[in-house]
């Protein structure tokens, strides 16, 4: 069993955007110019920062196969740049419940090991909507005594859907905009390096960093029973 903290920052691509409602005192004729602007190109930039706290319970079913379940929480914010005619910078805080699971396939020879980690998680957001995330992380590592080191690429595929609203000034009057948005990673791949120190047979500390378009940092404390 392990407790893990992960910080992550990445850019999103907008795969769908729809205005679902407008709240204003302007007459309908004044809003006619907004027709046709509610597409993905309306959003020029989406940046996501998240802090995730999880507990992972795992078991080696076979010498080469480990399976695990994940439960935790996430807190973060999405920074959105909305283009004309709204020209608005939008900061959307969120939190949610994270749950899922995965499996690790492992092979080794002397001090060299190769791991393939596959996982799938679902995040139920407090603002409505969800985040589904697939991760594949092949890693090549080396261990010597209590120390293990590894490196490798990580593939992450996120399908994020949520609803929200923002307020702007349009034609000199306040305008409330309700929207639905769908996002995915701008770049699915990044590169990571990590290490593990075994204090004894039961306790270990794991540190890992991710680099590239998606940046991340991981700290985990593992207890073996």
VEXDREN-2710 file (C-alpha; in Angstrom, 1 decimal):
% VEXDREN-2710
k/r/px/py/pz
1/UNK/0.0/0.0/0.0
2/UNK/1.2/3.5/-0.8
3/UNK/0.2/7.1/-0.3
4/UNK/1.1/9.4/-3.3
5/UNK/1.1/13.1/-4.1
6/UNK/1.4/14.2/-7.7
7/UNK/1.7/17.7/-9.1
8/UNK/1.0/18.2/-12.8
9/UNK/0.9/21.1/-15.3
10/UNK/0.0/20.7/-19.0
11/UNK/-1.7/22.4/-21.9
12/UNK/-5.0/21.2/-23.3
13/UNK/-6.4/21.2/-26.8
14/UNK/-10.1/22.1/-27.1
15/UNK/-11.9/19.4/-29.1
16/UNK/-15.4/20.8/-28.5
17/UNK/-17.0/24.0/-27.2
18/UNK/-20.6/25.0/-27.0
19/UNK/-22.4/28.0/-25.6
20/UNK/-25.4/26.6/-23.8
21/UNK/-27.0/29.8/-22.5
22/UNK/-26.7/33.6/-22.4
23/UNK/-27.8/35.7/-19.4
24/UNK/-28.3/39.4/-20.3
25/UNK/-30.8/42.2/-20.5
26/UNK/-29.8/42.9/-24.1
27/UNK/-32.6/42.3/-26.7
28/UNK/-32.2/39.2/-28.9
29/UNK/-31.4/41.3/-31.9
30/UNK/-28.3/42.6/-30.2
31/UNK/-27.0/39.0/-29.7
32/UNK/-27.3/38.1/-33.4
33/UNK/-23.6/38.8/-33.9
34/UNK/-22.7/36.0/-31.6
35/UNK/-24.1/33.3/-33.9
36/UNK/-21.5/30.9/-35.1
37/UNK/-18.7/31.9/-32.6
38/UNK/-19.2/29.0/-30.2
39/UNK/-16.6/26.6/-31.7
40/UNK/-13.3/25.2/-30.5
41/UNK/-11.4/28.2/-32.2
42/UNK/-13.0/30.5/-29.7
43/UNK/-10.6/29.2/-27.0
44/UNK/-7.0/30.0/-27.8
45/UNK/-5.3/28.5/-24.7
46/UNK/-6.1/26.1/-21.9
47/UNK/-3.5/25.5/-19.1
48/UNK/-4.2/23.0/-16.3
49/UNK/-2.5/22.8/-12.9
50/UNK/-3.5/19.9/-10.5
51/UNK/-2.5/18.5/-7.2
52/UNK/-3.6/14.9/-6.7
53/UNK/-3.5/12.8/-3.5
54/UNK/-4.2/9.1/-3.7
55/UNK/-3.9/5.8/-1.8
56/UNK/-2.9/2.8/-3.8
57/UNK/-3.5/-0.8/-2.7
58/UNK/-1.6/-3.4/-4.8
59/UNK/-0.8/-7.1/-4.9
60/UNK/1.6/-9.3/-6.8
61/UNK/-0.7/-12.0/-8.3
62/UNK/2.2/-13.5/-10.2
63/UNK/6.0/-12.9/-10.1
64/UNK/5.7/-10.7/-13.2
65/UNK/2.1/-9.2/-12.6
66/UNK/1.1/-6.6/-10.1
67/UNK/-2.5/-5.3/-10.0
68/UNK/-3.7/-2.2/-8.0
69/UNK/-6.6/0.0/-7.1
70/UNK/-6.5/3.8/-6.7
71/UNK/-8.7/6.1/-4.6
72/UNK/-8.0/9.8/-3.9
73/UNK/-8.8/13.5/-4.5
74/UNK/-7.7/16.2/-6.9
75/UNK/-7.5/20.0/-6.6
76/UNK/-6.6/22.3/-9.3
77/UNK/-7.4/25.1/-11.7
78/UNK/-7.8/25.6/-15.4
79/UNK/-6.7/28.9/-17.0
80/UNK/-8.6/29.6/-20.2
81/UNK/-8.0/32.4/-22.7
82/UNK/-11.3/33.2/-24.5
83/UNK/-11.0/35.1/-27.8
84/UNK/-13.2/37.6/-29.6
85/UNK/-15.9/38.7/-29.2
86/UNK/-15.6/38.0/-25.5
87/UNK/-11.8/38.5/-25.0
88/UNK/-11.8/37.1/-21.5
89/UNK/-9.2/35.4/-19.2
90/UNK/-11.0/32.7/-17.2
91/UNK/-9.7/30.9/-14.1
92/UNK/-11.7/27.8/-13.2
93/UNK/-10.9/26.2/-9.8
94/UNK/-12.1/22.6/-9.3
95/UNK/-11.8/19.5/-7.2
96/UNK/-13.0/16.0/-7.5
97/UNK/-12.9/12.3/-6.5
98/UNK/-10.3/10.1/-8.3
99/UNK/-10.7/6.3/-8.6
100/UNK/-9.4/3.6/-10.9
101/UNK/-6.8/0.9/-11.2
102/UNK/-4.1/-0.7/-13.2
103/UNK/-1.5/-3.4/-13.7
104/UNK/2.3/-3.6/-13.9
105/UNK/4.1/-6.2/-16.0
106/UNK/7.7/-6.7/-14.8
107/UNK/10.7/-8.6/-16.1
108/UNK/14.3/-8.5/-14.9
109/UNK/17.8/-9.8/-15.4
110/UNK/20.4/-9.4/-12.6
111/UNK/20.3/-5.7/-11.7
112/UNK/18.3/-4.6/-14.7
113/UNK/14.5/-4.4/-14.8
114/UNK/11.8/-3.4/-17.3
115/UNK/8.3/-2.4/-16.1
116/UNK/5.1/-1.7/-18.2
117/UNK/2.6/0.2/-16.1
118/UNK/-1.0/0.5/-17.5
119/UNK/-3.7/2.5/-15.6
120/UNK/-7.1/4.0/-16.0
121/UNK/-8.7/6.5/-13.7
122/UNK/-12.0/8.5/-13.5
123/UNK/-12.3/11.9/-11.9
124/UNK/-15.8/13.1/-10.9
125/UNK/-15.6/16.9/-10.9
126/UNK/-17.4/19.0/-8.3
127/UNK/-18.4/21.5/-11.1
128/UNK/-20.0/18.8/-13.1
129/UNK/-18.4/16.6/-15.8
130/UNK/-15.6/14.1/-15.6
131/UNK/-12.0/13.3/-16.5
132/UNK/-11.1/9.9/-17.9
133/UNK/-7.3/9.2/-18.1
134/UNK/-5.4/6.3/-19.6
135/UNK/-1.7/6.0/-18.8
136/UNK/1.0/3.7/-20.2
137/UNK/4.5/4.1/-18.7
138/UNK/7.2/1.7/-19.9
139/UNK/10.4/2.2/-17.8
140/UNK/13.9/0.8/-17.8
141/UNK/15.6/0.6/-14.5
142/UNK/18.6/-0.5/-12.4
143/UNK/18.7/-1.5/-8.8
144/UNK/21.7/-1.8/-6.4
145/UNK/21.0/-2.7/-2.8
146/UNK/18.4/-0.4/-1.4
147/UNK/18.5/2.0/-4.3
148/UNK/16.5/1.7/-7.6
149/UNK/16.7/4.2/-10.5
150/UNK/14.6/4.3/-13.7
151/UNK/13.7/6.3/-16.7
152/UNK/11.3/6.1/-19.7
153/UNK/8.5/7.8/-21.7
154/UNK/5.0/8.2/-20.4
155/UNK/1.8/8.3/-22.6
156/UNK/-1.2/9.9/-21.1
157/UNK/-4.6/10.2/-22.9
158/UNK/-7.2/12.4/-21.2
159/UNK/-10.8/12.9/-22.2
160/UNK/-12.2/15.8/-20.1
161/UNK/-15.7/17.1/-20.2
162/UNK/-17.2/19.8/-18.0
163/UNK/-19.7/22.7/-17.8
164/UNK/-19.2/26.2/-16.5
165/UNK/-20.0/29.9/-16.9
166/UNK/-18.2/33.3/-17.1
167/UNK/-19.3/36.9/-17.0
168/UNK/-18.2/39.5/-19.5
169/UNK/-19.2/43.0/-20.8
170/UNK/-20.8/42.9/-24.3
171/UNK/-22.0/46.1/-26.0
172/UNK/-21.6/47.9/-22.7
173/UNK/-23.9/45.5/-20.8
174/UNK/-23.1/42.5/-18.5
175/UNK/-23.4/39.2/-20.2
176/UNK/-23.3/35.8/-18.6
177/UNK/-22.2/32.9/-20.8
178/UNK/-22.9/29.2/-19.9
179/UNK/-20.8/26.7/-21.8
180/UNK/-19.9/23.0/-22.3
181/UNK/-16.2/22.2/-23.1
182/UNK/-14.3/19.1/-24.1
183/UNK/-10.5/18.9/-23.8
184/UNK/-7.6/16.5/-24.4
185/UNK/-3.8/16.8/-24.0
186/UNK/-1.9/19.0/-26.4
187/UNK/0.9/16.4/-26.3
188/UNK/0.3/12.9/-25.0
189/UNK/3.9/12.1/-24.3
190/UNK/6.5/13.3/-21.8
191/UNK/9.6/11.8/-20.3
192/UNK/10.2/10.8/-16.7
193/UNK/13.1/9.8/-14.3
194/UNK/12.6/8.4/-10.9
195/UNK/14.1/6.5/-8.0
196/UNK/13.2/4.5/-5.0
197/UNK/15.0/4.1/-1.6
198/UNK/14.1/1.1/0.6
199/UNK/14.6/2.0/4.2
200/UNK/13.9/-1.6/5.2
201/UNK/11.8/-4.6/4.1
202/UNK/8.6/-2.7/4.8
203/UNK/9.1/1.0/4.0
204/UNK/10.2/2.8/0.9
205/UNK/10.3/6.4/-0.5
206/UNK/9.7/7.0/-4.3
207/UNK/10.4/10.2/-6.1
208/UNK/9.8/10.9/-9.8
209/UNK/9.8/13.9/-12.2
210/UNK/8.2/14.3/-15.6
211/UNK/9.6/16.7/-18.3
212/UNK/8.4/18.0/-21.6
213/UNK/5.1/19.7/-22.6
214/UNK/3.6/17.9/-19.5
215/UNK/5.5/18.6/-16.3
216/UNK/4.9/16.6/-13.1
217/UNK/6.4/15.7/-9.8
218/UNK/5.6/12.6/-7.7
219/UNK/6.3/11.8/-4.1
220/UNK/5.2/8.4/-2.7
221/UNK/5.6/6.5/0.6
222/UNK/5.1/2.7/0.3
223/UNK/4.4/0.2/3.0
224/UNK/4.8/-3.5/2.2
225/UNK/2.9/-6.1/4.3
END
